[in-house]
Every structure is written in C-alpha cells, then in structure tokens.
C-alpha cells in the first residue's frame, strides 16, 4: 500500500508559544532493576574531625531522591557513620556490583568529608585526594573509579552524587577547621579536612587531574551511561548546615522533586536542568554568609540524562521546542553498550517521488521503533511499528530493512531536514497512553505539553510489563540503544 505526501505533513496539534504551567508525566512505580547506595558520615572516629550535623538530613534527602528515581526501598543500601569505614564502603560497593544486572540503573550518593594527602607513589606533585571514611582511612578517587567502573560498564545509567570536597578547594583558608553561625542556631561546616600532607597537598586547589568521570572513561565506561554531580567545583569547598543538611544536596533534592523547570520545553527534566535550578537555590542559601564566596555545583558526563519522571517534569518554560529536539533528548537517554547501526539508503529525497529506506542492525535482541520529526518543524510521527507492520521484534546482528512488504513512506515536504530516531529497546514499549491520531497507518504524537512529557516517559523511561523477567517474557530493564539520522527533503 502506497502512502503519499500526507504521511509527512504537519500534525494537527501545533506547538504552543505559551505553555501551560504544568504537564504531568506518568510517575513510574518502583522498579526492581534500579539500585542505590547511600553513604552518610557525620561523626568520625578521630575527634579532631569536625562533626557534620546535617548528615542525617542528607541521608533522608538521598532516600527521597532514590524514590523519585523509581528505586524500591528494598534496593537502597544505607551505610552510616560507624558502619561507613573504609572496609565497609568497599564491601558495600562489592555487594552493589554483585547485585546489579546488565541494563539496570544505579544511584550512588556520598555525604561526608573530603580530603587530600601525600602519596609518594605519584610521580607528579605527590598529592592525591579522596573521601574520608568513618575510621579516618580514605578511599581515593583512583580507587573509587576502579570500584565503580564495573558498574558503569554494566548499568544502563550510573548517577554519582557527592556532597563533599572530594574534588574541590577552599573558599577561605580559615574555614578548614571551624564552623560558622547562620541564624536560628544553625551552623555551617566545610566538608574538607586536611590529610597528612605537606602544605601544598593540604591546600585543596588543584583537584582536576584525576576526576572520577575521567577514571571511569579510562576504564571503558560509556560516556552516555555515566553522570557525576559534585557539590562544588575544583577550587571550592561544599558546606553542611546543621539545620538543612548539605546545601547542594537539599537544593538538588528540591529541584528533582518538582522545583526544576523544563527549560527546553522537551517534556522532561534533565540532570542539567535540575542542577541549574539547584545552583540558583544554593546561591540564595549562601548569600550573606560571612567569609564564604559561594559554591558552584559541577556536572560531568551525560548531563542530558533524565533521572526521574513526573514531579519535576511539570514546570516548563515558554520556549518553542522542535520535534527534532525532543527526539535528540530521547536519544540522549540511550545505553552506549547497546549499539544500533542505522543508515538511510539515500541522504536526499525528492518530495512526492522518493521513498524513505532504512537499514537497521542491532547489537542485541529487542524491539524496534522508528520516530520521525518532520521537515515542517512541527510534526512528530511514529513510523514503526504501525497498523501494517505490528511485529517489531528484532534479532542481534540481523539486518532489518524498512519499510517492509505492503507499506512505504514517500517524502511529503516541505523542503528541509527530517530527523529520524531509531530505537531498539530491551522490552517492548506500551504505546497505548500516547495520542492515537493517525496519518495513514502511522501514529502521530500530539505535541502539547502533556504529550511531550508522556512521549519522553514512554519511549525513554520504558513501560515494563507485570510479567517482565519471567521465563519466555521480555526483561524488566528499560534500557535501549538508539541512532539519530538526518534526511533532506528537496523539490
């Protein structure tokens, strides 16, 4: 059956220039394929180390963040104070590594002191840095990167959040050993302690050379699969409040749970958007604190990752987002370990005459989906599966040629660039919640605020069935591989 230019014409629902205040994406239930390790140390064996009185609040915040990320309570490992010795941290990381399966998601959180010390093995300045365990021993970021690397290679996404001066410096030198008052009986304490080091190592100013993301990438972690959020940048400390917990943790929690805005209007809140919101809150919280110059959060890795659906995805800006940008954001959620090789047989198609032809070869078994953002800049159509081709199962290493027998897609214009997202998901997606408007045999997606949020949640967030993981049934993971293609339509 031949479908002509109408296939690529504009979808009836146009993008609004003024968006509604809220667009709720479906909030997923807890997933057994997601895991968290929460480490909080407020009291140390060494009485000389400053107590971090806000740590219990940090732990509570981290647990709320884990819940927002659909991590079940049973999959959250909590390590606090005396239990968080160096040996305890190593054992917890080993147990997490043993528990996580291919395609799972992992959240690792640390609240405590960071430090820097002298290491004669290093050939450079002899200084290295790390996290201070409860027993006064340290986990260097070199060791931490080594222990997290297997998780990063196996996980669909690994999000690491540390509220410590793990790779930060000082705002003011005298703040290293004392707390400061901050109204209503609260105090703030810098999360940095000097290790046994010469003065050049005790000054936390040059922590850039051995960052955690760099170590993970050196150990073959895919950059799409890892994102790191740090409470401060390399030349600053982070601060603990006895009243609210870590300033960065509290701000990031609030933004993840609903304060962040969808700045690009895509229908989802990314790590970057959460952190921008948190930075604004952090600036307000530290304003006027004597001797403190501020604290700048940093991100490294896949900052387009969407850590949670619902809640924060409700508030958005009035920016006009394009369908191509929506597909690019979904593409940003892909698992780098799941390769999808996709090509178009022609890079240029003549309107009304040439048919789109795509070849797809996945690296794993799964389910194939193809979405297209039209050259009109306003339409978004799910080309495959469709009413004429419903079985979208594919096999690893076997090439799939689209369109299949009995249907084709002819360029409909206007002149411009068509963007194609080719996805191969581990588990099938439940498309029933998407808009059911049709363009021939194809589903067109409504692009109002709610439609964009729902599309992102369904395609990128996954919709595992109740019997997933059972013998003969698809896996529960929502991991997917993807490729983004461009085709030009001309007259």
Residue pairs with C-beta under 8 A, 6 or more apart in sequence:
1 388
1 406
1 407
1 408
1 441
2 408
2 410
3 407
3 408
3 409
3 410
3 440
3 441
3 442
4 352
4 410
4 412
5 351
5 352
5 410
5 411
5 412
5 413
6 412
6 439
6 440
7 381
7 409
7 410
7 412
7 439
7 440
7 442
8 372
8 374
8 375
8 376
8 379
8 381
8 409
8 411
8 412
8 413
8 418
8 489
9 374
9 376
9 379
9 412
9 439
10 374
10 376
10 378
10 379
11 374
11 378
11 379
11 380
11 381
11 437
11 439
11 444
11 445
11 446
11 447
12 437
12 444
13 435
13 437
13 446
13 447
13 448
13 451
14 378
14 447
15 320
15 321
15 322
15 378
15 447
16 448
16 449
17 318
17 320
18 318
19 265
19 316
19 317
19 318
19 449
20 448
20 449
21 314
21 315
22 314
22 315
22 449
23 262
23 267
23 313
23 314
23 316
23 448
23 449
23 450
23 452
23 453
24 310
24 313
24 314
24 450
24 453
25 267
25 268
25 309
25 310
25 313
25 314
25 453
25 454
25 456
25 457
25 461
26 309
26 310
26 433
26 454
26 457
27 309
27 310
27 311
28 70
28 309
28 310
28 457
28 461
28 462
29 70
30 67
30 70
30 71
30 72
30 73
31 70
31 71
31 72
31 105
31 464
31 476
31 478
32 72
32 75
32 469
32 476
33 101
33 103
33 104
33 105
33 464
33 476
33 477
33 478
34 69
34 70
34 71
34 72
34 75
34 104
34 105
34 106
34 107
35 71
35 75
35 76
35 77
35 96
35 99
35 100
35 104
35 105
35 106
35 107
36 62
36 66
36 69
36 71
36 75
36 76
36 77
36 106
36 107
36 108
36 109
37 76
37 77
37 79
37 92
37 93
37 96
37 106
37 107
37 108
37 109
38 59
38 62
38 63
38 66
38 76
38 77
38 78
38 79
38 109
39 79
39 80
39 84
39 89
39 92
39 108
39 109
39 110
39 111
39 112
40 55
40 56
40 58
40 59
40 62
40 78
40 79
40 80
40 81
40 84
40 110
40 111
40 112
41 52
41 55
41 80
41 81
41 84
41 111
41 112
41 113
41 132
41 133
41 134
42 51
42 52
42 53
42 54
42 55
42 56
42 81
42 111
42 112
43 51
43 81
43 82
43 134
44 51
44 113
44 132
44 134
44 135
44 136
45 82
45 134
45 135
45 136
46 136
49 113
49 132
49 136
49 193
50 113
50 177
50 178
50 179
50 189
50 190
50 193
51 189
52 111
52 112
52 113
52 189
52 191
52 240
53 187
53 189
53 240
53 242
54 189
54 240
54 241
54 242
54 243
54 244
54 245
54 246
55 80
55 81
55 111
55 112
55 240
55 245
56 245
57 244
57 245
57 246
57 250
58 111
58 163
58 240
58 245
58 246
58 249
59 78
59 80
59 111
60 245
61 245
61 246
61 249
61 250
61 253
62 109
62 111
62 161
62 249
62 253
63 76
63 78
64 253
64 257
65 107
65 109
65 161
65 252
65 253
65 256
65 257
66 76
66 107
66 109
67 73
68 256
68 257
68 307
68 308
68 311
68 312
69 105
69 107
69 159
69 307
69 308
70 308
70 309
71 105
71 107
75 99
77 92
77 95
77 96
79 88
79 89
79 92
81 134
82 134
83 134
84 112
84 133
84 134
85 133
85 134
85 135
85 137
86 133
86 135
86 137
86 138
86 139
88 133
88 134
89 131
89 133
89 139
90 139
90 147
93 147
93 148
94 147
96 106
96 108
96 151
97 147
97 150
97 151
100 106
100 151
100 154
100 155
101 154
101 477
102 154
102 337
102 477
103 154
103 155
103 156
103 335
103 426
103 475
103 477
103 478
103 479
104 154
104 155
104 156
104 477
105 155
105 156
105 157
105 158
105 159
106 151
106 155
106 157
106 158
106 159
107 159
107 161
107 307
108 148
108 158
108 159
108 160
108 161
109 160
109 161
109 162
109 163
110 131
110 161
110 162
110 163
110 164
110 166
111 162
111 163
111 164
111 191
111 240
111 245
111 246
111 249
112 131
112 132
112 164
112 191
113 131
113 132
113 164
113 165
113 191
113 192
113 193
114 129
114 130
114 131
114 132
114 162
114 164
114 165
114 166
114 167
114 168
114 191
114 192
114 193
114 204
115 129
115 130
115 131
115 132
115 138
115 165
115 192
115 193
115 194
115 195
116 127
116 128
116 129
116 130
116 194
116 195
116 197
116 201
116 202
116 204
116 207
117 127
117 128
117 129
117 130
117 138
117 195
117 196
117 197
117 201
118 126
118 127
118 195
118 196
118 197
118 198
118 201
119 126
119 127
119 128
119 140
120 126
122 128
124 209
125 200
125 201
125 206
126 198
126 201
127 197
127 200
127 201
127 206
128 140
128 141
128 142
128 210
129 140
129 141
129 166
129 167
129 204
129 207
129 210
130 138
130 139
130 140
130 141
130 142
130 143
130 144
130 166
131 138
131 139
131 141
131 144
131 162
131 164
131 166
132 138
132 193
133 139
138 195
141 166
141 167
141 210
141 211
141 212
141 215
142 210
142 215
144 212
144 215
145 212
145 214
145 215
145 216
145 218
145 219
146 215
146 219
148 158
148 160
148 212
148 216
149 215
149 216
149 219
149 220
149 221
151 158
152 158
152 216
152 219
152 221
152 222
152 225
152 226
153 219
153 220
153 221
153 222
153 225
153 337
155 225
156 225
156 335
156 477
156 478
156 479
157 225
157 226
157 227
157 302
157 305
157 307
157 333
157 335
158 216
158 221
158 225
158 226
158 227
159 227
159 228
159 229
159 271
159 305
159 307
160 212
160 226
160 227
160 228
160 229
161 228
161 229
161 249
161 252
162 228
162 229
162 230
162 231
163 191
163 231
163 238
163 240
163 246
163 248
163 249
164 191
164 192
164 231
164 238
165 190
165 191
165 192
165 204
165 231
165 232
165 236
165 237
165 238
166 207
166 212
166 230
167 207
167 208
167 211
167 212
167 230
167 234
168 192
168 204
168 207
168 230
168 231
168 232
168 233
168 234
168 235
168 236
168 237
168 238
169 203
169 204
169 205
169 206
169 207
169 234
169 235
169 236
169 237
170 176
170 190
170 192
170 203
170 204
170 205
170 235
170 236
170 237
171 190
171 236
171 237
171 291
171 292
171 293
171 294
171 295
172 291
172 292
172 293
173 203
174 291
175 190
175 237
175 291
175 292
176 190
176 192
176 193
176 194
179 187
179 188
179 189
180 187
180 188
180 189
180 289
180 290
180 291
180 292
181 187
182 188
182 241
182 243
182 289
184 243
185 242
185 243
186 241
186 242
186 243
186 244
187 241
187 242
188 239
188 240
188 241
188 242
188 247
188 289
188 292
189 239
189 240
189 242
190 237
190 238
190 239
190 240
191 231
191 237
191 238
191 239
191 240
191 246
192 204
192 237
194 202
195 201
195 202
204 237
205 234
205 235
206 234
207 234
208 234
211 228
211 300
212 228
212 300
213 226
213 228
213 300
213 301
216 226
217 223
217 226
222 335
222 336
222 337
223 301
223 302
223 336
224 302
224 332
224 334
224 335
224 336
225 302
225 335
225 336
225 337
226 301
226 302
227 271
227 299
227 300
227 301
227 302
227 303
227 305
228 299
228 300
228 301
229 252
229 271
229 275
229 297
229 298
229 299
230 297
230 298
230 299
230 300
231 238
231 246
231 247
231 248
231 249
231 295
231 297
232 238
232 248
232 295
232 296
232 297
232 298
233 296
233 297
233 298
234 298
236 293
236 294
236 295
236 296
237 295
238 246
238 247
238 248
238 295
239 246
239 247
239 286
239 292
239 295
240 246
240 247
241 247
241 250
241 285
244 250
244 285
247 282
247 285
247 286
247 295
248 278
248 282
248 295
248 297
250 281
250 285
251 277
251 278
251 279
251 281
251 282
251 285
252 274
252 275
252 278
252 297
254 277
254 278
254 281
255 274
255 275
255 277
255 278
255 281
255 312
256 269
256 274
256 307
256 308
256 311
256 312
257 311
257 312
258 311
258 312
258 314
258 315
259 277
259 281
259 312
259 315
260 269
260 273
260 274
260 276
260 277
260 278
260 312
260 315
261 269
261 273
261 277
261 315
261 316
261 317
262 268
262 269
262 273
262 313
262 315
262 316
262 317
263 273
263 276
263 316
263 317
263 319
264 273
264 317
264 319
264 321
264 325
264 329
265 316
265 317
265 318
265 319
265 320
265 321
265 449
265 452
266 321
266 325
266 326
266 329
266 452
266 456
267 313
267 316
267 326
267 449
267 451
267 452
267 453
267 454
267 455
267 456
268 306
268 309
268 313
268 329
268 452
268 453
268 456
268 457
268 460
269 306
269 308
269 312
269 313
270 303
270 304
270 305
270 306
270 329
270 332
271 299
271 302
271 303
271 304
271 305
271 306
271 307
272 299
272 303
272 304
274 307
274 312
275 297
275 299
275 303
278 297
279 296
279 297
282 294
282 295
282 297
283 294
286 292
286 294
286 295
302 332
304 329
304 332
304 333
305 332
305 333
306 329
306 333
306 456
306 460
306 461
309 453
309 456
309 457
309 461
310 457
313 453
313 456
313 457
316 449
321 452
322 373
322 377
323 373
323 374
323 377
323 378
323 379
323 380
323 419
323 447
324 373
324 377
324 417
324 419
326 373
326 380
326 447
326 452
326 455
326 456
327 371
327 373
327 380
327 419
327 420
327 421
327 484
328 419
328 484
329 456
329 460
330 371
330 421
330 423
330 455
330 456
330 459
330 460
330 482
331 421
331 482
331 483
331 484
333 460
333 480
334 423
334 480
334 481
334 482
335 479
335 480
335 481
337 481
338 362
338 363
338 364
338 366
338 424
338 426
338 479
338 480
338 481
339 362
339 363
339 481
340 360
340 361
340 362
340 363
340 422
340 423
340 424
340 481
340 482
340 483
341 360
341 361
341 362
341 363
341 483
342 358
342 359
342 360
342 361
342 420
342 422
342 483
342 485
343 358
343 359
343 485
344 356
344 357
344 358
344 420
344 485
344 487
345 357
345 358
345 359
346 354
346 357
346 487
347 486
347 487
347 488
348 487
348 488
348 489
348 490
349 355
349 356
349 411
349 418
349 487
349 488
349 489
349 490
350 411
350 489
350 490
350 491
351 411
351 412
351 413
351 414
351 415
351 489
351 490
351 491
352 410
352 411
352 412
352 413
353 410
353 411
354 410
354 411
355 403
355 408
355 409
355 410
355 411
356 403
356 408
356 409
356 410
356 411
356 418
356 487
357 401
357 402
357 403
358 370
358 401
358 402
358 420
358 422
358 485
359 399
359 400
359 401
359 402
360 368
360 394
360 399
360 400
360 402
360 422
360 424
360 483
361 397
361 398
361 399
361 400
362 368
362 394
362 395
362 396
362 397
362 398
362 400
362 424
362 481
363 396
363 397
363 481
364 396
364 424
364 426
364 481
365 393
365 394
365 395
365 396
366 393
366 394
366 424
366 425
366 426
366 480
366 481
367 392
367 393
367 394
367 424
367 425
367 426
367 427
367 428
367 429
367 474
368 384
368 385
368 392
368 393
368 394
368 400
368 422
368 423
368 424
369 382
369 384
369 385
369 392
369 421
369 422
369 423
369 424
369 425
369 429
369 459
370 382
370 383
370 384
370 402
370 420
370 421
370 422
370 423
371 380
371 381
371 382
371 383
371 420
371 421
371 423
371 445
371 459
372 380
372 381
372 383
372 418
372 419
372 420
372 421
373 379
373 380
373 418
373 419
373 420
373 421
374 380
374 381
374 412
374 418
375 413
375 414
375 415
375 416
375 417
375 418
375 489
376 413
376 414
376 416
377 416
378 447
379 444
380 444
380 445
380 447
380 455
381 439
381 442
381 443
381 444
381 445
382 431
382 434
382 442
382 443
382 444
382 445
383 402
383 409
383 420
383 442
384 392
384 402
384 403
385 391
385 392
386 407
386 441
386 442
386 443
387 438
387 441
387 442
388 404
388 406
388 407
388 441
389 403
389 404
389 406
389 407
392 428
394 400
394 424
403 409
407 441
411 418
411 489
412 489
413 489
413 491
414 489
415 489
415 490
415 491
416 488
416 489
417 486
417 487
417 488
417 489
418 486
418 487
418 488
418 489
419 484
419 485
419 486
420 484
420 485
420 486
420 487
421 482
421 483
421 484
421 485
422 482
422 483
422 484
422 485
423 459
423 480
423 481
423 482
424 480
424 481
424 482
425 462
425 478
425 479
425 480
426 474
426 475
426 477
426 478
426 479
426 480
427 462
427 463
427 464
427 465
427 468
427 474
427 475
427 476
427 477
427 478
428 463
428 465
428 474
429 458
429 459
429 462
429 463
430 458
430 463
430 465
431 443
431 458
433 454
433 458
434 443
434 445
434 451
434 454
434 455
434 458
435 443
435 444
435 445
435 446
435 451
436 443
437 443
437 444
437 446
438 444
445 451
445 455
460 478
460 480
461 478
462 477
462 478
462 479
462 480
463 478
464 474
464 475
464 476
464 477
464 478
465 473
465 474
467 473
468 474
468 475
468 476
469 475
469 476
